[in-house]
Amino acid sequence: MKTYPTYILTRLGQFVLVVFIGINIAFIVTHSTPIDPVEQSIAAATQYGSTSPEAIALMRQSLKELYGLQGGLADQYFAFWRRILLGDFGPSLSAFPTPVSVLVGRALPWTAGLLLSSTLLTWVLGNLLGGLAGYYRQSRALRFAGILAMAFHPIPYYVVAFVLLIVFGYLWPILPLSGGYGMNMTRALSWGFIGSVALHSILPVLSLALVGLGGWFMGMRSLVSNIVTEDYVAYAELGGVKRSRILASYVMRNALVPQVTGLAMSLGAIFNGAIITEQVFGYPGVGTLLVSAVYAGDYSLVLGITTVSIVAVSLAVLLIDLCYPLIDPRVRAR
């Protein structure tokens, strides 16, 4: 029988393994591309004038040191891991000499805020409405909500983003179309700046929430519809227990267990949707930075963003797993 500390150690081991495998895949993919960041940098530096072969050779050697591309593939692999452990991904090619860690550090809070707000909104609201719809099956309003959920769920994130862009940007222009805050705003911890950030995040959050809401709604409604037929629920109803208490303590808590598991499994898909959404709305997050890096052939920046994304998503899944026993006490005793 597993104890709770054993459960924690198992999840920590899985976290380390997933991060290790994911970063290795990112290394293999980026080093398998035909893009050579060193030669790109040399070409960009010498396109407007002639440079001696000796200067080019020195430049090539310096750039290989900067990008960690000295020696063979094995040397580059170990140099890459040394840099990761030190939090150094080298300089960015497209924003040279700015370090990759600085660029990612600027963009990461925007993506984290977007993901956190949209995920909490969809998960909490979707499960709440789905639970009510599964328990109060005669409600017309909740039936209509179920129809809307089924209609929005299969639509891709970018389609919803474009529809919102057209509706609130051109047909009814009441919300900003792009950016993270107003152009005339100074980045400072003030109510004006916070309000501008909140206003600019409405459309990106909505584009993610409208799609994700349907999935959580239908999933919870299905789970609750099955749980209400269980004997312990029928016994509680016959015993005169208040319906609100039955819904909260008997039905919703049991139905939330698989939904928490689903949340952990869906974080990767939500992150992918955020990348597309940020690009559509010009949101200054990791997604916009990643697309720009791919177009610019910024080798180091792509690898840095991929590595940080793998660690961030895996860490979020780990935290959900560690909180899982709070919802399902049976985990503590296994």
C-alpha positions in Angstrom: 0.0 0.0 0.0 1.4 3.4 -1.0 1.6 6.2 1.5 1.1 9.9 0.7 4.9 10.6 0.8 5.5 7.8 -1.7 2.8 9.4 -3.9 4.6 12.8 -3.8 8.0 11.2 -4.6 6.5 9.3 -7.5 5.0 12.5 -9.0 8.3 14.3 -8.5 10.1 11.5 -10.3 7.6 11.7 -13.2 8.0 15.5 -13.4 11.8 15.2 -13.7 11.4 12.5 -16.3 8.9 14.4 -18.4 11.0 17.6 -18.3 14.2 15.7 -19.2 12.6 13.9 -22.2 10.8 17.1 -23.4 13.9 19.2 -23.3 15.9 16.5 -25.1 13.3 16.4 -27.9 13.5 20.2 -28.2 17.3 19.9 -28.5 17.1 17.2 -31.1 14.5 19.1 -33.2 16.2 22.4 -33.2 19.6 20.9 -34.0 18.1 18.9 -36.8 16.9 22.0 -38.7 18.9 23.3 -41.6 19.1 26.7 -40.0 22.6 27.7 -38.9 22.4 30.7 -36.5 26.2 31.4 -36.8 26.2 31.6 -40.6 23.0 33.7 -40.5 24.6 36.2 -38.1 27.7 36.4 -40.3 25.6 36.9 -43.4 23.7 39.7 -41.7 26.9 41.4 -40.4 28.7 41.3 -43.8 25.8 42.0 -46.2 26.6 45.8 -46.5 30.4 45.6 -46.9 33.4 43.3 -47.5 35.1 41.7 -44.5 38.4 39.9 -44.5 38.5 36.1 -44.1 40.4 36.5 -40.8 37.7 38.7 -39.4 35.0 36.3 -40.5 36.8 33.3 -38.9 37.1 35.2 -35.6 33.5 36.2 -35.8 32.5 32.6 -36.5 34.5 31.4 -33.5 33.0 34.0 -31.2 29.5 33.3 -32.3 29.9 29.5 -31.8 30.9 30.2 -28.2 27.9 32.5 -27.7 25.4 30.0 -29.2 27.1 26.9 -27.6 27.8 25.3 -31.0 31.5 24.4 -30.5 32.6 20.9 -31.1 30.5 17.9 -32.1 26.9 17.2 -31.3 27.8 15.5 -28.0 29.8 18.6 -26.9 26.9 20.9 -27.9 24.5 18.6 -25.9 26.5 18.8 -22.7 27.1 22.5 -23.2 23.4 23.0 -23.6 22.5 21.3 -20.3 25.2 23.3 -18.5 23.6 26.5 -19.7 20.1 25.3 -18.7 21.2 24.5 -15.2 22.7 28.0 -15.0 19.6 29.6 -16.6 21.6 30.9 -19.6 20.3 30.3 -23.1 22.7 32.6 -24.7 22.0 35.8 -26.7 19.0 36.2 -29.1 19.8 36.3 -32.8 16.9 38.6 -33.7 17.5 41.0 -30.7 21.3 40.6 -30.4 22.9 41.0 -27.8 19.8 40.8 -25.5 19.9 37.4 -23.6 17.2 34.9 -24.4 16.4 34.7 -20.7 15.6 38.5 -20.6 13.2 38.2 -23.6 11.4 35.2 -22.2 11.2 36.8 -18.7 9.4 39.8 -20.2 6.9 37.7 -22.1 6.2 34.9 -19.6 4.1 36.9 -17.1 1.7 37.9 -19.9 1.1 34.3 -21.0 0.9 33.1 -17.4 -1.8 35.7 -16.6 -3.7 34.9 -19.8 -3.6 31.1 -19.1 -4.4 31.5 -15.4 -7.4 33.7 -15.9 -8.9 31.8 -18.9 -8.3 28.4 -17.3 -9.8 29.3 -13.9 -12.8 31.0 -15.7 -13.5 28.0 -17.9 -12.9 25.3 -15.3 -14.8 26.9 -12.4 -17.7 28.2 -14.5 -17.9 25.2 -16.8 -18.0 22.7 -13.9 -20.5 24.8 -11.9 -22.9 25.2 -14.8 -22.4 21.6 -15.9 -23.1 20.3 -12.3 -26.3 22.3 -12.1 -27.4 21.2 -15.5 -26.8 17.5 -14.6 -28.6 17.8 -11.3 -31.5 20.1 -12.3 -32.3 18.4 -15.6 -35.6 20.1 -16.1 -34.2 23.6 -16.2 -34.8 25.2 -19.6 -32.1 27.8 -19.1 -29.5 25.1 -18.3 -30.6 23.1 -21.3 -30.0 26.2 -23.5 -26.6 26.6 -21.9 -25.9 23.0 -22.9 -26.8 23.7 -26.5 -24.4 26.7 -26.6 -21.7 24.6 -25.0 -22.0 21.9 -27.7 -22.0 24.6 -30.4 -18.8 26.4 -29.2 -16.8 23.3 -28.1 -15.7 22.0 -31.5 -14.7 25.4 -32.9 -10.9 26.0 -33.0 -9.4 28.8 -30.9 -8.3 30.9 -33.8 -11.8 30.9 -35.4 -13.3 32.2 -32.2 -10.5 34.8 -31.9 -11.2 36.1 -35.5 -14.9 36.2 -34.9 -14.4 38.2 -31.6 -12.0 40.4 -33.5 -14.6 41.2 -36.2 -17.5 41.7 -33.8 -15.8 43.8 -31.1 -13.2 45.4 -33.3 -15.2 46.5 -36.3 -18.9 45.9 -36.0 -19.1 47.0 -32.3 -15.7 48.7 -31.6 -15.7 48.9 -27.8 -12.6 46.8 -27.0 -9.0 47.2 -28.1 -7.9 44.8 -30.9 -4.2 44.2 -30.1 -1.4 44.8 -27.6 -1.2 44.2 -23.8 -1.9 47.8 -22.8 -2.5 51.3 -24.2 0.3 52.8 -26.3 0.2 56.0 -24.2 0.5 54.1 -20.9 3.6 53.9 -18.8 4.4 50.4 -17.4 3.9 51.0 -13.6 2.0 49.6 -10.7 -0.9 52.0 -11.0 -4.7 51.6 -11.4 -4.6 53.2 -14.8 -2.1 50.7 -16.1 -3.8 47.7 -14.5 -7.1 48.8 -16.0 -5.6 49.0 -19.4 -4.0 45.6 -19.1 -7.4 44.1 -18.0 -9.2 45.8 -20.9 -6.7 44.5 -23.5 -6.9 41.0 -22.1 -10.7 40.6 -22.4 -10.8 39.4 -26.0 -7.8 36.9 -25.7 -9.3 35.5 -22.5 -12.8 35.2 -24.1 -11.4 33.4 -27.2 -9.9 30.7 -24.9 -12.8 30.6 -22.5 -15.6 30.2 -24.9 -14.0 27.1 -26.4 -12.9 25.5 -23.2 -16.1 26.2 -21.3 -18.1 23.8 -23.5 -15.8 20.9 -22.8 -15.9 21.3 -19.0 -19.7 21.9 -19.1 -20.5 18.7 -21.0 -18.0 16.6 -19.1 -19.4 17.7 -15.7 -23.0 17.3 -16.8 -22.4 13.8 -17.9 -20.6 12.9 -14.7 -23.3 14.4 -12.5 -26.1 12.7 -14.5 -24.5 9.3 -13.7 -23.8 10.1 -10.0 -27.4 11.2 -9.2 -28.5 7.7 -10.0 -26.2 6.2 -7.3 -27.8 4.6 -4.2 -26.1 7.0 -1.7 -27.6 10.0 -3.5 -31.1 8.4 -3.6 -30.7 7.5 0.1 -29.8 11.1 1.0 -32.8 12.4 -0.9 -35.1 10.0 0.9 -33.5 11.0 4.2 -34.6 14.6 3.7 -31.1 16.1 3.2 -31.3 19.5 1.5 -30.8 19.3 -2.2 -28.2 22.1 -2.1 -26.1 20.0 0.3 -26.6 16.8 -1.8 -25.4 18.7 -4.8 -22.3 20.2 -3.1 -21.2 17.4 -0.8 -22.5 14.2 -2.4 -22.5 14.9 -6.2 -20.1 17.7 -7.1 -17.2 16.6 -4.9 -17.2 13.1 -6.4 -17.7 14.5 -9.9 -14.7 16.9 -9.6 -12.2 14.1 -9.1 -12.0 13.1 -12.9 -12.3 16.8 -13.8 -9.1 17.7 -11.9 -7.4 14.9 -13.8 -8.8 16.3 -17.0 -7.5 19.8 -16.1 -3.9 18.4 -15.7 -4.1 16.6 -19.1 -5.6 19.6 -20.9 -2.9 22.2 -19.9 -0.8 21.5 -22.9 -3.7 22.0 -25.3 -4.7 25.2 -23.6 -1.1 26.5 -23.9 -1.1 25.7 -27.6 -4.4 27.6 -28.0 -2.8 30.6 -26.1 0.0 30.7 -28.6 -2.4 31.1 -31.5 -4.6 33.5 -29.6 -1.7 35.7 -28.7 -0.6 35.9 -32.4 -4.1 36.9 -33.5 -4.4 39.7 -31.0 -0.8 40.8 -31.0 -0.6 40.0 -27.3 3.0 40.4 -25.9 3.3 36.9 -24.5 5.4 33.8 -25.2 3.3 32.8 -28.2 3.9 36.0 -30.1 7.6 35.9 -29.2 7.8 32.2 -30.4 6.2 32.9 -33.7 8.5 35.9 -34.3 11.5 33.8 -33.4 10.5 31.1 -35.8 10.1 33.6 -38.7 13.5 35.2 -37.8 15.2 31.8 -37.5 16.2 32.7 -34.0 17.7 29.4 -32.9 18.5 30.2 -29.3 15.2 32.0 -28.6 13.1 29.1 -30.0 15.0 26.7 -27.9 14.8 28.9 -24.8 11.0 29.4 -25.1 10.4 25.7 -25.7 12.5 24.7 -22.7 10.8 27.2 -20.4 7.3 26.2 -21.7 8.0 22.5 -21.1 9.1 23.2 -17.5 6.2 25.6 -16.8 3.5 23.3 -18.1 5.0 20.2 -16.4 5.3 22.2 -13.1 1.6 23.2 -13.4 0.6 19.6 -13.9 2.8 18.6 -10.9 1.1 21.2 -8.6 -2.4 19.9 -9.7 -1.3 16.3 -8.9 0.0 17.3 -5.5 -3.3 19.0 -4.7 -5.3 16.0 -5.9 -5.4 14.2 -2.5 -7.2 17.3 -1.1 -10.1 16.4 -3.3 -9.8 12.6 -3.3 -8.7 11.5 0.2 -8.3 7.9 -1.0 -5.0 8.9 -2.7 -3.5 9.5 0.8 -4.2 5.9 1.8 -3.0 4.1 -1.3 
